[in-house]
Amino acid sequence: EKLPAEDLLPGDVVVLEAGHRVPADLRVLDCTDSALAESSAITGESLAEKRTSNAMDGTPPPSIMDATNVLWSGTSIVQG
């Protein structure tokens, strides 16, 4: 079922494909090995960044901005 972004609630599952705009801040539950997201508006990175569903390792944990298992509202899926 398609919903407007403003109707999404915590816990909703969103399916995205290449070319889609990310409608809200999301945790990646599953993705292809080659998933790439364009986040330049937020991160300033000019290249698309790899995304994964794997939890980030580290003590202390990395910054949420460095997490590869998160997608940010307003960014877009380039591949995967």
CNS distance restraints for C-alpha pairs under 8 A (distance, minus, plus):
assign (resid   3 and name CA) (resid   7 and name CA) 6.25 0.50 0.50
assign (resid   3 and name CA) (resid   8 and name CA) 7.08 0.50 0.50
assign (resid   4 and name CA) (resid   8 and name CA) 7.16 0.50 0.50
assign (resid   5 and name CA) (resid  23 and name CA) 5.26 0.50 0.50
assign (resid   5 and name CA) (resid  24 and name CA) 6.69 0.50 0.50
assign (resid   8 and name CA) (resid  12 and name CA) 6.43 0.50 0.50
assign (resid   8 and name CA) (resid  24 and name CA) 7.87 0.50 0.50
assign (resid  16 and name CA) (resid  20 and name CA) 6.05 0.50 0.50
assign (resid  16 and name CA) (resid  22 and name CA) 7.55 0.50 0.50
assign (resid  16 and name CA) (resid  77 and name CA) 7.40 0.50 0.50
assign (resid  17 and name CA) (resid  77 and name CA) 6.47 0.50 0.50
assign (resid  17 and name CA) (resid  79 and name CA) 7.35 0.50 0.50
assign (resid  17 and name CA) (resid  80 and name CA) 6.28 0.50 0.50
assign (resid  18 and name CA) (resid  76 and name CA) 7.85 0.50 0.50
assign (resid  18 and name CA) (resid  77 and name CA) 4.86 0.50 0.50
assign (resid  18 and name CA) (resid  78 and name CA) 4.98 0.50 0.50
assign (resid  18 and name CA) (resid  79 and name CA) 4.79 0.50 0.50
assign (resid  18 and name CA) (resid  80 and name CA) 5.84 0.50 0.50
assign (resid  19 and name CA) (resid  76 and name CA) 6.57 0.50 0.50
assign (resid  19 and name CA) (resid  77 and name CA) 5.48 0.50 0.50
assign (resid  19 and name CA) (resid  78 and name CA) 5.83 0.50 0.50
assign (resid  19 and name CA) (resid  79 and name CA) 7.66 0.50 0.50
assign (resid  20 and name CA) (resid  76 and name CA) 5.72 0.50 0.50
assign (resid  20 and name CA) (resid  77 and name CA) 5.56 0.50 0.50
assign (resid  20 and name CA) (resid  78 and name CA) 7.98 0.50 0.50
assign (resid  21 and name CA) (resid  73 and name CA) 7.89 0.50 0.50
assign (resid  21 and name CA) (resid  74 and name CA) 6.15 0.50 0.50
assign (resid  21 and name CA) (resid  75 and name CA) 5.90 0.50 0.50
assign (resid  21 and name CA) (resid  76 and name CA) 4.30 0.50 0.50
assign (resid  21 and name CA) (resid  77 and name CA) 6.46 0.50 0.50
assign (resid  22 and name CA) (resid  71 and name CA) 7.06 0.50 0.50
assign (resid  22 and name CA) (resid  72 and name CA) 6.62 0.50 0.50
assign (resid  22 and name CA) (resid  73 and name CA) 5.14 0.50 0.50
assign (resid  22 and name CA) (resid  74 and name CA) 5.44 0.50 0.50
assign (resid  22 and name CA) (resid  75 and name CA) 5.45 0.50 0.50
assign (resid  22 and name CA) (resid  76 and name CA) 5.48 0.50 0.50
assign (resid  22 and name CA) (resid  77 and name CA) 7.24 0.50 0.50
assign (resid  23 and name CA) (resid  73 and name CA) 5.27 0.50 0.50
assign (resid  23 and name CA) (resid  74 and name CA) 6.31 0.50 0.50
assign (resid  24 and name CA) (resid  71 and name CA) 7.96 0.50 0.50
assign (resid  24 and name CA) (resid  72 and name CA) 6.36 0.50 0.50
assign (resid  24 and name CA) (resid  73 and name CA) 4.11 0.50 0.50
assign (resid  24 and name CA) (resid  74 and name CA) 7.21 0.50 0.50
assign (resid  25 and name CA) (resid  70 and name CA) 7.33 0.50 0.50
assign (resid  25 and name CA) (resid  71 and name CA) 5.69 0.50 0.50
assign (resid  25 and name CA) (resid  72 and name CA) 4.39 0.50 0.50
assign (resid  25 and name CA) (resid  73 and name CA) 4.73 0.50 0.50
assign (resid  26 and name CA) (resid  70 and name CA) 5.66 0.50 0.50
assign (resid  26 and name CA) (resid  71 and name CA) 5.05 0.50 0.50
assign (resid  26 and name CA) (resid  72 and name CA) 6.38 0.50 0.50
assign (resid  26 and name CA) (resid  73 and name CA) 7.61 0.50 0.50
assign (resid  27 and name CA) (resid  69 and name CA) 5.92 0.50 0.50
assign (resid  27 and name CA) (resid  70 and name CA) 4.57 0.50 0.50
assign (resid  27 and name CA) (resid  71 and name CA) 6.35 0.50 0.50
assign (resid  28 and name CA) (resid  51 and name CA) 7.85 0.50 0.50
assign (resid  28 and name CA) (resid  52 and name CA) 6.81 0.50 0.50
assign (resid  28 and name CA) (resid  53 and name CA) 5.06 0.50 0.50
assign (resid  28 and name CA) (resid  69 and name CA) 5.01 0.50 0.50
assign (resid  28 and name CA) (resid  70 and name CA) 5.60 0.50 0.50
assign (resid  28 and name CA) (resid  71 and name CA) 6.99 0.50 0.50
assign (resid  29 and name CA) (resid  53 and name CA) 5.17 0.50 0.50
assign (resid  29 and name CA) (resid  69 and name CA) 7.79 0.50 0.50
assign (resid  30 and name CA) (resid  52 and name CA) 7.34 0.50 0.50
assign (resid  30 and name CA) (resid  53 and name CA) 5.17 0.50 0.50
assign (resid  31 and name CA) (resid  35 and name CA) 6.40 0.50 0.50
assign (resid  31 and name CA) (resid  51 and name CA) 7.70 0.50 0.50
assign (resid  31 and name CA) (resid  52 and name CA) 6.32 0.50 0.50
assign (resid  31 and name CA) (resid  53 and name CA) 6.33 0.50 0.50
assign (resid  31 and name CA) (resid  80 and name CA) 6.80 0.50 0.50
assign (resid  32 and name CA) (resid  52 and name CA) 7.68 0.50 0.50
assign (resid  32 and name CA) (resid  80 and name CA) 5.46 0.50 0.50
assign (resid  33 and name CA) (resid  52 and name CA) 7.02 0.50 0.50
assign (resid  33 and name CA) (resid  80 and name CA) 7.57 0.50 0.50
assign (resid  34 and name CA) (resid  50 and name CA) 7.02 0.50 0.50
assign (resid  34 and name CA) (resid  51 and name CA) 7.80 0.50 0.50
assign (resid  34 and name CA) (resid  79 and name CA) 6.80 0.50 0.50
assign (resid  34 and name CA) (resid  80 and name CA) 5.71 0.50 0.50
assign (resid  35 and name CA) (resid  50 and name CA) 5.76 0.50 0.50
assign (resid  35 and name CA) (resid  51 and name CA) 5.40 0.50 0.50
assign (resid  35 and name CA) (resid  52 and name CA) 7.09 0.50 0.50
assign (resid  35 and name CA) (resid  77 and name CA) 7.73 0.50 0.50
assign (resid  35 and name CA) (resid  78 and name CA) 7.56 0.50 0.50
assign (resid  35 and name CA) (resid  79 and name CA) 5.13 0.50 0.50
assign (resid  35 and name CA) (resid  80 and name CA) 3.96 0.50 0.50
assign (resid  36 and name CA) (resid  48 and name CA) 5.71 0.50 0.50
assign (resid  36 and name CA) (resid  49 and name CA) 5.24 0.50 0.50
assign (resid  36 and name CA) (resid  50 and name CA) 4.49 0.50 0.50
assign (resid  36 and name CA) (resid  51 and name CA) 5.67 0.50 0.50
assign (resid  36 and name CA) (resid  77 and name CA) 6.14 0.50 0.50
assign (resid  36 and name CA) (resid  78 and name CA) 5.39 0.50 0.50
assign (resid  36 and name CA) (resid  79 and name CA) 4.97 0.50 0.50
assign (resid  36 and name CA) (resid  80 and name CA) 6.37 0.50 0.50
assign (resid  37 and name CA) (resid  48 and name CA) 5.25 0.50 0.50
assign (resid  37 and name CA) (resid  49 and name CA) 5.31 0.50 0.50
assign (resid  37 and name CA) (resid  50 and name CA) 6.47 0.50 0.50
assign (resid  37 and name CA) (resid  51 and name CA) 6.73 0.50 0.50
assign (resid  37 and name CA) (resid  71 and name CA) 7.60 0.50 0.50
assign (resid  37 and name CA) (resid  75 and name CA) 7.04 0.50 0.50
assign (resid  37 and name CA) (resid  76 and name CA) 5.70 0.50 0.50
assign (resid  37 and name CA) (resid  77 and name CA) 4.53 0.50 0.50
assign (resid  37 and name CA) (resid  78 and name CA) 5.38 0.50 0.50
assign (resid  37 and name CA) (resid  79 and name CA) 7.09 0.50 0.50
assign (resid  38 and name CA) (resid  47 and name CA) 6.94 0.50 0.50
assign (resid  38 and name CA) (resid  48 and name CA) 4.39 0.50 0.50
assign (resid  38 and name CA) (resid  49 and name CA) 6.35 0.50 0.50
assign (resid  38 and name CA) (resid  75 and name CA) 5.87 0.50 0.50
assign (resid  38 and name CA) (resid  76 and name CA) 5.37 0.50 0.50
assign (resid  38 and name CA) (resid  77 and name CA) 6.27 0.50 0.50
assign (resid  38 and name CA) (resid  78 and name CA) 6.28 0.50 0.50
assign (resid  39 and name CA) (resid  43 and name CA) 5.91 0.50 0.50
assign (resid  39 and name CA) (resid  44 and name CA) 7.36 0.50 0.50
assign (resid  39 and name CA) (resid  45 and name CA) 6.93 0.50 0.50
assign (resid  39 and name CA) (resid  48 and name CA) 6.75 0.50 0.50
assign (resid  39 and name CA) (resid  49 and name CA) 7.36 0.50 0.50
assign (resid  39 and name CA) (resid  72 and name CA) 7.48 0.50 0.50
assign (resid  39 and name CA) (resid  75 and name CA) 5.14 0.50 0.50
assign (resid  39 and name CA) (resid  76 and name CA) 7.03 0.50 0.50
assign (resid  40 and name CA) (resid  44 and name CA) 4.45 0.50 0.50
assign (resid  40 and name CA) (resid  45 and name CA) 4.85 0.50 0.50
assign (resid  40 and name CA) (resid  46 and name CA) 5.70 0.50 0.50
assign (resid  40 and name CA) (resid  47 and name CA) 7.46 0.50 0.50
assign (resid  40 and name CA) (resid  48 and name CA) 7.77 0.50 0.50
assign (resid  40 and name CA) (resid  75 and name CA) 7.81 0.50 0.50
assign (resid  41 and name CA) (resid  75 and name CA) 7.33 0.50 0.50
assign (resid  42 and name CA) (resid  75 and name CA) 7.97 0.50 0.50
assign (resid  48 and name CA) (resid  78 and name CA) 7.16 0.50 0.50
assign (resid  50 and name CA) (resid  68 and name CA) 6.85 0.50 0.50
assign (resid  51 and name CA) (resid  68 and name CA) 4.95 0.50 0.50
assign (resid  51 and name CA) (resid  69 and name CA) 5.82 0.50 0.50
assign (resid  51 and name CA) (resid  70 and name CA) 7.48 0.50 0.50
assign (resid  52 and name CA) (resid  68 and name CA) 5.79 0.50 0.50
assign (resid  52 and name CA) (resid  69 and name CA) 5.11 0.50 0.50
assign (resid  53 and name CA) (resid  68 and name CA) 7.73 0.50 0.50
assign (resid  53 and name CA) (resid  69 and name CA) 5.10 0.50 0.50
assign (resid  54 and name CA) (resid  68 and name CA) 7.99 0.50 0.50
assign (resid  54 and name CA) (resid  69 and name CA) 6.36 0.50 0.50
assign (resid  55 and name CA) (resid  69 and name CA) 6.67 0.50 0.50
assign (resid  56 and name CA) (resid  61 and name CA) 7.21 0.50 0.50
assign (resid  56 and name CA) (resid  62 and name CA) 7.21 0.50 0.50
assign (resid  56 and name CA) (resid  67 and name CA) 6.49 0.50 0.50
assign (resid  56 and name CA) (resid  68 and name CA) 7.39 0.50 0.50
assign (resid  56 and name CA) (resid  69 and name CA) 7.53 0.50 0.50
assign (resid  57 and name CA) (resid  61 and name CA) 6.51 0.50 0.50
assign (resid  57 and name CA) (resid  62 and name CA) 7.65 0.50 0.50
assign (resid  58 and name CA) (resid  62 and name CA) 6.49 0.50 0.50
assign (resid  62 and name CA) (resid  66 and name CA) 6.29 0.50 0.50
assign (resid  62 and name CA) (resid  67 and name CA) 6.80 0.50 0.50
assign (resid  63 and name CA) (resid  67 and name CA) 6.65 0.50 0.50
assign (resid  64 and name CA) (resid  70 and name CA) 7.91 0.50 0.50
assign (resid  71 and name CA) (resid  75 and name CA) 7.38 0.50 0.50
